[in-house]
Amino acid sequence: MNTKLNFDLPIEKVIEFFPYGVAYLDLKGNFTLSNTAYQKMLGYSEDELKTMHFRDITPKQFAEKDKEIFEGLLSGESIKEYEKKNICKNGNHIPVKVSVTLIKNEKGEHNGFMAVVNTDIQKRYQDTQINLLKRFPQENPNPVIRISREGLITDVNPAGEIICKYWDKKRGEILPIKWKNKIIKVFETEISEEIELKIDDKLFNLYIQPIHGTAYVVIYGMDKTDQRDNTLMLFEPLEVVLEFFQEGLAIMGKNGNFIHTNRYFEDMLGYSQFELKTKSFMDVTPDYHNEASIKQFISLKDNQSFQGYEKEILKKNGKIIPVIISAMKVKIGTDDDIKYLAFIRHDSDKRIIELEKKYLKRFPELNPNMVVRVTNEGLIHDANESGKKICEYWESWVGHHIPDEWKTKIKHIMETQIEEEMDIEMDGKFCHLVLKPQPDSSFVIIYGIDVTDQRKAENELEILKKYIHENGLELPNV
């Protein structure tokens, strides 16, 4: 497929849809364009950034890395994400993850660079994955290698042997000088680094992660063999454009049918690309959202674009997830038919909660939040240190039964295999509980998160609204 993507809207309008920082630079590294998210991140206005070079926002210890990235792109290398720090206008240094991509014009000539800068959510997601993977390296199907400050290979799991073989080294030997220097740099900057490595017909992303408080770094490898090239042209094949962004993207026809989707959107819904091409946006819309969704789609046809539309969509497994959608009209190549490009974001707060529920449940003793496991008969099987607060709330403890009304809840959850959520108050604090059945087992796991500050803020807001209403005042237009 070699479909070209042309935007009806100017590029500066297009990048405003992106929820993360986006900046364009010329071949010398001068800023030429940036979106509001990037400007807010650094504290500079667009006009100020246009007078600056990327070196102006780069701490000295990262200057050489940035130079390597730009030179590598110009020489034909494909660069993924790497970590660094940026200097804000107020002087603060903030950690960021940057994807830099070479831009070409229609003639294939180098035309500049595009940088996509992520700060919080993407970094937290990857850090959680890495922190969990490093707990049990021998069981990890991906490569895990521990290296000392001096570049000595001190430990390697079975999957990591392929990397050691590439180095022509084994446990107890020193890394090749090039790799040893990379390890030293990670120690000095205390910033993890990502490297792409091709071994025979396999492609790996290697994450060199400093382990704070130790004399080691750990290298985690992830097999990215099927990942596509990351060189983006202004009028690049459609699938490359869509795959570049770490949010759900979909191209729809005039009737709302899916024409093309990226992997992030496919993973979000649990469908393959082939399956989605047989569906329209209405097929993934819950019944109660039908009327509002149709009106929104009609408004898109009339108004060219919209941003920040909140709704819920249906996954393949029947679960409903909250999303935020922005969309605009586009033209595909020489095709005169208007198409629609939609950016689908999984709600950030709920996305993090889902991530924590998915991964932290495997390591309850390490979880700072409350975790309690209860049998289908209402017996407290085990609880982590924080989870003992829930046991005290029940006036029970490990090895004993929970109160009868809670037994009824547990029984219902086991029968329906549907998780439930609720708030409880313990010693003046509000706790949000998620009761999750464990498939193919006789247990329900209860996860608890302290939401006291959030509930207090909500209560104060309700009091304020009531005061305004009772006194005949009006809420300000924001």
N, C-alpha and C positions, 0 to 999 in steps of 0.2 A: 504494500500500500504506500502510495506516495502523494497523498492528498495534501494540498497546501491550505494553510489557515490564514485568512485575512480578516482583520477586525473592522467593523463599521466605525467603531470608536477609535480616537487617537490612542496611541500606546500609553500616554500619560494617564488617560482615563481607565484603560484596561488594568494597569498595575494597582490602581486604587482599590480594586476588588480583592486584592490579595491580603490575607490577614497577617502577613509577616513582612519584614522589610525587604524592599526591592530597590536596587540602584543600578543605573547604567553608567559605564565609564568608557572613555575613549581609549585608544591603544596605548596612550601614555600614562593612563591611570587617573585622569582627571574626571571628576563627577560631571555627568551631563544631564542626568535625570534621576529622580528618586520619588518614592511614594510617601504618603503621609505617615504610614506605620514606621518607615525608616527614619523620617525626620523626627518623629516623636521619640523614637528609641535613643537618638543621639542628642536631641535638644536643639538642633540646627534647623533653620528655615531652608526651603528649597533653593532660594537665591544664595544663601550663605554656602551651601554645599557645592553649588556650581562654581564657586571660586576656589574650591579645595581639591587636593590630591588625596588618594587613599592613604598615603603616608601620614597625612595630618591627623588621622584618627587611629593610627596604629602605634602601640607601644614599641619601643626599640627592640625588645626581645623577639618580636614577631616579624620584624621588617624583612629578615632573610627568608622566612617561610613564605611571606606574601610574594616576594620576588621570584622564588622557585615556582610558585603556583602560576603566576602570569607567564613566565618563560616556558613552563611545561605545556601550558595550553597552546601557546604560539608554535611550539614544536610538534604538536599533534597529540599530546597526552590527554587522557580523559580524566578529569578531576571530579571526585565526589565531594563529600562534606569534610571539613576540617575545623578544629576548634582553635579559637584565639580570643583575644580581648580587644574591645574597641574603646577609644577615649571619647567620652561625652563632652559636650560643651562646658558643663560644670566641673570638668576635670576627673569625674569618676571613671573607673575602668570597669566595663561590664563584660562578662563572659558571653560569647556568641558562637554559633555554629554557622559556617559560611559555605555555600555552594557557589563556585565561580565558574561561569560558562562562557566559552568563546562564541561571539556572535558573528555571523557571516551575512553578506548581502546576497541578492539573488544571483550574482555572478560567482558566488563562492569565495569572495575576497573577505579578508579579515576586516571587521567593521567596529570592533570594540568588545566589551565584556558586560555580562549581566551577573550581578551578585544577589543571591537570595539569602537573607540573614534571619536565622531563627534564634530565639532567646530562651523562652521558658518551657513550653509544653513539649516540643520536640526533644529538647535536651533531657527533660525529666523522664520521658518515655524511654529513651535509649539508656540513660543512666540506670533506670530500674531494671531493664533487661540485663545489662552488664553486671550490676551488683548481685543479681540472682544467679546468673550463670557462673559466677566465680565461686559460689559456695561449694559446689560439688564438681570440680573440674574433671574428675575421672569419669563421671556419668554424663558429661556434656558431649553431645554428638559433634560439636564444633571444636576446632583447635583451641587449646588453652596452654600457654607456655609462661613460666615464671622466670624472670631474668633479674640478676643482681645488678647493683649500681655499676659494677665493673664489667658488665656484659656477659657474665657467666650464666649458662643455662642451668638452672637449679632444679627445675621440674617441668615435665611435659606430659600431657595426657595422651592416650592412644591416637586421638584424632589429630593431635598436633605434630605427630611424627612426620607428616608430609611436609610441614614447614621446615623442620630440622633437616630433612633430607635435601630440601631445596638449598639450605645454607651449607650443606655438606658438613653438618655438625651434629653432635649428640649431647645428651645430658652430661654435665661436668666440663664442657668445652666452652671456649670464648666465642662470641658471635663474630662474624666478619666485620671489619673496621667500619664499613658504611652503616651497618645496622647498630653497631656499638655506639656510634656517634648519635644516632637517633635516640637511643636509650638515654644517653647523657643529657640530651636536649630536653627530653620529657622530665627528667629529674630536676633540671635547672628551672624550667618554666612552671612545673607542677600542673601542666595542662596536657590532657590526653591528646593523642594524634591518631588520625585515620590514614591508612595507606592502602592503596589497591595493589594487589599482587597476583600475577598470572603464573600458574604452575601447570605446565603441559596444557590440557584442555580445560582446566578449572580456573575460575576467577574468584579470589578471596578479597574481602574487606578486612584488614587487620586493624584492631583498635589497641593502641599502646596506652595502657591506663596506669597512672601512678597510684600506688597504694599508700596513702598518707600514714605517716608514723612508722614506716618500714623502710628497709634498704632495697626494696624490690619494685619492679613494675611487672604487670601481667599483660601478655598479649592475647587478645581474644580474636579468633578468626571466624568469619561468617561466609559461607559459600554463596557467592553472588553470580554463579556461572551464567544464569539465565537473565541477569540484569542487562539492560540495553545501554548503548553508548549515550553519553551525557552531553554531547556537543550540540548546541542549539543554534539554528539559523533563524533569522527574522521570519522567513517563510519556509519553515522546516516541515518535514513530514509530520502529520497530525499526531500520530501515536507518540512521537518523541516529545512534543510540546506537552501533551497530557501527562506522560509518565514523569516529567521533571518535577511536578509539584506534589508535595506531601499533604494534599487535601484531596477530597473527592471531586473529580471533574467529569462532566458528561456532555456530549454533543447530542442535541435532540433535533428531530425534524419538525415540520410545521404542525404536525398533529401531536407532538410531545413524545414521539417514539424515539427510543435510544438508538443512535447511529454509531457512536463510539464512546467508550468509557475507559478510565485509567484503572490501574490495579488497586489503588487506594479505595476507590468507590466500590469496586468489585468485592474487595475484602470487607468493606464496611457492611455490605448487604449480604454477603455470602454466596453471591451468584458468580458464574463465569461470565466472561465477556460475550460468549456465544448466547448464553441464556438471556442476558440483558438486551441483546439485539432483537429478541422476539417480544420485548415488552415496551410499554410506555411508562411515563412518570405516574400515570394513574394506577398502574398495576402495583406500584410500591407505595401507594397512598392509602392510609386507613380510611374506612368508609366515612367517618365523622369529619375528615378533612377534605372530602371530595369537592364540595361546593366552593370552599375557600380557595382550594388549589386551582380549580378551573378559572375562577375570577382572577387569580394572580397570573396565570398563564396568558389570559386574554389581555391583562394590563401590560404584560411584557411585549406583546405584539404591537400594542398601541404606543407604548412609552419608550421602547428601545432597551431599557434596562431597569433593574431594581436591585436593592441591596438589603441584607439583614432580615430576610423573611424567615420567621421561626415556624416550624411545623414538625411533624413526626413522620417517619417513614417505616415501612415494613421490611424486615429482613426475611431471607428465604426460610428461616426456621420459625417464622411467625412472630418473633419478638419485635417490639416497637422501640425505636430509638429517636431521641430528640436531635434535630439538626437545624442549622442556620444556612439559608440558601441565598446566594447572589447570582444574578443571571443577566445576560446581554445578548443582543443579536450579533451574528457573525456571518461572513460569507466564506464558503469553502471553495478555494481555487477559482475556477472560471464558472462555477455553478451559480446561476442567477438566483436560485432558490435560497431564501433566508433560512438559516439554521439558528439554534440557540445554544449558547455555552453556559452551563450551570456550574457554579462552585458550591460544593456541599460540604459543610463543616459539621463534624460531630460536636455537640455542645461541650465546651472545654472542661467545665467543672465536672460534669457527669462522665466525661471521657477519662479524666484522671481517676475518679472513683472506680470506674469499671476496671481500669488498669490495675489499681491497687487490689481490688477484689480478686482479680484473675491470678496475679502473681504472688502477692503477699500471703495468700491462704496456704501456699506450699511451705511457708516458713513461719508459722505462728509465733514461735519463740523469739523471732527477730522482729516481729511486727510491733511498732510502738502503740498501735491501736489495739482495741480489745478483740480477742478471738476466743470463742468457747465452742466446744464440740459436744453435741447432745445426741443421745441415741433416740431411735424412734419410740422408745418406751419412756422417754423423758429423763433418762439418767445422764448426769453430767460426766462425760467420759474424760475430758481434759480441758484445761484453760491456760492461756499464757498469763504472764504476770499482770498485764493490764486487764485481762478478761476476768480476773478474780473479783473485780469491782462489780461485775454483773452478777456473779455468784452471791456476793454480799447483799446485793439488791434483792435477790430471791430468798435471802436468808438460808442459803444452802452452800454446798461446796463439792469438790470433785469426789465422785463415788456415791453421791446422793442424788435424790430426785428433785426436779424443779416443781414449782407450784402447779396445781391442777389446771388453772386457766392457761398456763404456758404449755402444759402437756397437750391440751386441745389444739393449740396453734401448731405445735410440732407435728401432731398427727395429721392435721389438714395439709400442711406443707408436704409431708411425705406422700400423701395420697395423690395430691395434684401435681407434685413435682414443679411447683411454681414458687419462686422466692417471694418473700414479703418484706416490706420496710415499715418502720415505725419509730416514733420518738418516745423516750422515757426520761423521767427526771430522777436523778440520783444525787443526793446530798447537795441540792442547789444547783446542779449542773445538768444541762440537757445533752442527751446522748442519742445519736441516730443509729438504729440497729438495722442490719440487713440479715435476714434469716434465709440461708441458701441451702437447698437440698443437694446432697452429693449423689450423683447418678451411680447406680449399681452398688450402693452401700446402704447401711442402716443408720446413717448419720445426717444431721443437719448442722451446719456450721453457722454460728452467729458472729457477725463482725460488728463492732461498735466504734463509732467515731464521735469525739467530743465536738458538738456544734453550739456550745453555749454562747459564744460571741455572736454567731450568726443569728441565733434565735433572739438574743437581746436586742440586736439592731432592728430585726423585723418588728419586735414588740414596740420599740421606741417609735418606729415609723408609723405604726397603727395608731399609737397614742397621739402623735402629731396630726395625722389625718383627721382623727376624731375631734381634736381641738379646733382645727380649721373649719370643719363642718359645723360644729356647734356654735362657733362664733361668726358664722356667715362670711367667712373669708374665702378666698379662691386660691387654688394651687397655682403656682407660677408656671408659665409655659416654658419648658426647657428645650 
